[in-house]
Amino acid sequence: MRPEDTDGTGGDGLPVPMAWLYTEYIADELLRTGDLMGPTTLEFRAGREALALTIFLSGLLRQAPVPGALSEARVDELRLLTAYGATWRGWVCERLTESQRRAGPGDPDLAMARAAWRWLERTELLAADLDAIVTAPREPAAGGGPDREGEALVWTPAWQLGLPLGHLAVHLC
């Protein structure tokens, strides 16, 4: 085992994405406190990643008066940022691009955030068709079908399921 350097640079070891890991911890705690979903489910992971990505890209933890503390104003801002809608996806893409320009290619926190976004966008989960609840019923997507209660199931990108879960967890905190 290699001894740690004491000059704060970390030597030639791998950079640790501490900001991302801390943000993910905060999102995890918010979801666990809300007790909305079992922590071993993919739905929980989708909520944690969407919430962590929102917190990380908004800079809410950097703006907190006490490191890691979310004041009521910050919680309100988080509620607005996670409100369900198509604008969140565009906001994430813009912030990731902007962050990449500022940080450069070697930022470990940004690499973790980008990996979380790739997972949220590329992973699909079989879930209740939320659009069918709001609009008139329609045919489920290929591979979907009714569940035991007759509710239409569709394959949904993980972020579309995780975002409302994160939003609800923020409301419950």
C-alpha positions in Angstrom: 0.0 0.0 0.0 1.4 3.4 -1.0 1.6 6.1 1.7 -0.5 9.2 1.2 1.2 12.4 0.2 0.8 15.3 2.7 1.0 18.2 0.3 -2.6 17.9 -0.7 -2.0 17.0 -4.3 -2.6 13.3 -3.8 0.6 12.3 -5.6 0.3 10.4 -8.8 -2.7 8.4 -7.6 -6.2 8.5 -9.1 -8.2 11.6 -8.6 -11.2 11.0 -6.3 -14.5 12.5 -7.3 -15.4 13.8 -3.8 -17.9 16.4 -4.9 -19.9 13.9 -6.9 -19.7 11.2 -4.2 -20.9 13.7 -1.6 -23.8 14.9 -3.9 -24.8 11.3 -4.5 -24.8 10.7 -0.7 -27.1 13.7 -0.2 -29.5 12.4 -2.9 -29.4 8.9 -1.4 -30.3 10.2 2.1 -33.1 12.3 0.7 -34.6 9.2 -1.0 -34.1 7.0 2.0 -35.7 9.5 4.3 -38.7 9.7 2.0 -39.0 5.9 2.1 -40.5 5.8 -1.3 -38.8 2.8 -2.8 -36.5 0.0 -1.7 -32.8 1.1 -1.9 -31.9 -2.0 -4.0 -34.3 -1.3 -6.9 -33.4 0.2 -10.2 -36.2 2.8 -9.6 -34.3 4.0 -6.5 -31.1 4.2 -8.4 -32.8 6.3 -11.1 -34.2 8.7 -8.5 -30.8 8.9 -6.8 -28.9 9.6 -10.0 -31.5 12.2 -11.2 -31.4 14.0 -7.9 -27.7 13.8 -7.6 -27.2 15.1 -11.1 -29.6 18.0 -10.4 -27.8 18.9 -7.1 -24.4 18.6 -8.7 -25.1 20.7 -11.8 -27.1 23.4 -9.9 -24.2 24.0 -7.5 -26.6 24.0 -4.6 -24.1 22.4 -2.2 -21.4 24.8 -3.2 -23.7 27.7 -2.4 -24.8 26.4 1.0 -23.7 28.5 4.0 -22.6 25.4 5.9 -21.0 22.8 3.6 -23.6 20.2 2.7 -26.5 22.0 4.3 -29.5 22.7 2.2 -31.5 25.7 3.5 -35.2 26.0 2.9 -34.5 28.3 -0.1 -32.1 25.7 -1.6 -34.7 23.0 -1.0 -37.3 25.2 -2.8 -34.9 25.7 -5.7 -34.3 21.9 -5.8 -38.1 21.4 -6.0 -38.3 23.8 -9.0 -35.4 22.1 -10.8 -36.9 18.6 -10.4 -40.4 19.5 -11.4 -41.5 17.0 -14.0 -41.2 18.3 -17.6 -39.1 18.1 -20.7 -37.1 21.2 -19.7 -35.0 19.2 -17.2 -33.4 17.0 -19.9 -32.3 20.1 -21.9 -31.1 21.8 -18.7 -28.9 18.8 -17.8 -27.4 18.6 -21.3 -26.7 22.4 -21.3 -25.1 22.3 -17.8 -23.0 19.2 -18.7 -21.6 20.9 -21.8 -21.0 24.2 -19.9 -19.3 22.3 -17.1 -17.1 20.4 -19.5 -15.9 23.6 -21.1 -15.0 25.0 -17.6 -13.5 22.0 -16.0 -11.6 20.3 -18.9 -11.4 16.6 -19.7 -9.8 15.3 -16.6 -12.3 16.3 -13.9 -13.3 13.2 -12.0 -16.5 14.7 -10.6 -17.7 15.6 -14.1 -16.8 12.2 -15.4 -19.1 10.6 -12.7 -21.9 13.1 -13.5 -21.6 12.2 -17.2 -21.6 8.5 -16.5 -24.8 9.0 -14.4 -26.4 10.9 -17.2 -25.5 8.2 -19.7 -27.1 5.6 -17.4 -30.2 7.7 -16.9 -30.6 8.3 -20.6 -29.7 4.8 -22.0 -31.4 2.6 -19.3 -35.1 1.9 -19.8 -37.3 0.6 -17.0 -40.7 -1.1 -17.4 -43.1 1.2 -15.6 -46.6 2.5 -15.5 -47.4 4.7 -18.5 -47.4 8.1 -16.7 -48.6 9.8 -19.9 -51.7 7.5 -20.1 -52.7 8.7 -16.7 -52.7 12.3 -17.8 -54.0 11.9 -21.3 -56.4 9.5 -23.0 -55.4 5.8 -22.8 -53.2 4.6 -25.7 -51.6 1.4 -26.7 -48.5 0.5 -24.7 -45.1 0.6 -26.4 -43.5 -2.5 -27.8 -42.5 -5.0 -25.1 -45.0 -3.4 -22.7 -48.4 -4.6 -21.8 -50.8 -4.5 -18.9 -49.7 -5.4 -15.4 -51.8 -7.4 -13.0 -54.1 -4.5 -12.3 -54.7 -3.7 -16.0 -52.5 -0.6 -16.0 -50.5 0.0 -19.1 -46.8 -0.6 -18.8 -44.2 1.0 -21.1 -40.4 1.0 -21.4 -39.4 4.4 -20.0 -36.0 6.1 -19.9 -34.7 5.9 -16.3 -34.5 9.7 -16.0 -38.3 10.0 -16.7 -39.0 7.7 -13.8 -36.2 9.0 -11.5 -37.0 12.6 -11.8 -40.5 12.5 -10.3 -39.2 10.1 -7.6 -36.5 12.6 -6.7 -39.0 15.5 -6.8 -41.3 13.7 -4.4 -38.4 12.8 -2.0 -37.5 16.5 -1.9 -41.1 17.4 -1.0 -41.0 14.9 1.8 -37.8 16.2 3.4 
